[in-house]
């Protein structure tokens, strides 16, 4: 084979493999997310670090007074310029709550 043919074949293989690699990467991310959610629901709850990470992932800032309750992890945080009360449940859901709930 000449250099052009070999290069063309290599390029063709790369072009075919790229979508497969991206699909695999997306599947791996979804599997990791699912695994994390399953692990938290099978345990006796989530850790303070997990609760903090979920709050931050949801875009809240200046997280304060993060503490465990019978409902999950409660905290105060900023949403833009407004302070809100939050609950992180054992399924990693972050919800705004009414003050005092």
N, C-alpha and C positions, 0 to 999 in steps of 0.2 A: 504494500500500500504506500501511496505517496503521502507527504506531509499534509496536503490539503484534505484528503479523504479521512485520514486519521483524526485530524482536527474537527472535521465535520461530524464524524461519529461521536467523538468525545463531547462536542457541544450538544448534539442530540440527546445523549445520555443525561447530561446535566440538566437540560431543559425538561426532560421527562421526570427526573428525580426531584427537582425543586418543589413541585406541587405536593408530591408524596411526603417530602420532609416537612413542609409547612403543615400538612394535614396531621402528621404524626405529632408535631409540636403542639398544635391546638388540642389534640386528643390528650396529650400528656398534661397540659394545663388544666383541662376539665377534670381529668382523673384526680389530679392533686387537690383541686377544689372539693370534689366529691369526697375524697378520702379524709380531708380536714373536717368537713361537716359531719361525716359518719363518726369519726374519732371523738369529736366533741359531744355528739349525742349519745354515744355509748359510755362515756365517762360520767363521773358524778358532776360534771359541769366544766366550764371553760376557765382557763386561768386569767388572772388580771392582765397579763401581757397580751393574751388573745383578745380580750375585750378592748383593750386600748388600741390594738392594731386595727380591729374592725371599725372602731369609732373614727380613727384617722383615715382609713381607706374610704369611708363614707364622706370624707371632706370636712369633718368637724375639727376645730382647732382649740387651743387653750383648754385642754381637758383638765378638770379639777374634781376633787372629792370622789374619785372612783372607788366604789365600795360594793361589797357583795351583800345581796339581800335574798330573801326567799324566792323572788321573781327573777333574779339574775344580777348582773352588774349595773349599778346606777352611777350616773356621773352628771356633772354640769359641763357644758362646753359651749363654744362659740360657733354659730352658724352665720357667717358674715360678721355683722356687728351686733348680733342679737345673742343673748345667752339662752340656752335651751337646756331642759332636763332630758336625759337619755336613759334608755334601758337596753342592755345587750342580753338577749336570752340565750339559753343553752344550745340554740341552733344557729348562733352567730348573727341573728337578726338584730339590727339597730333600729330602735323606734324612739320617736319623741314622746315624752310623757307630760302630763300635767304636773306642775310643781306640787310636791307633797304626796304624789302617788306612790 
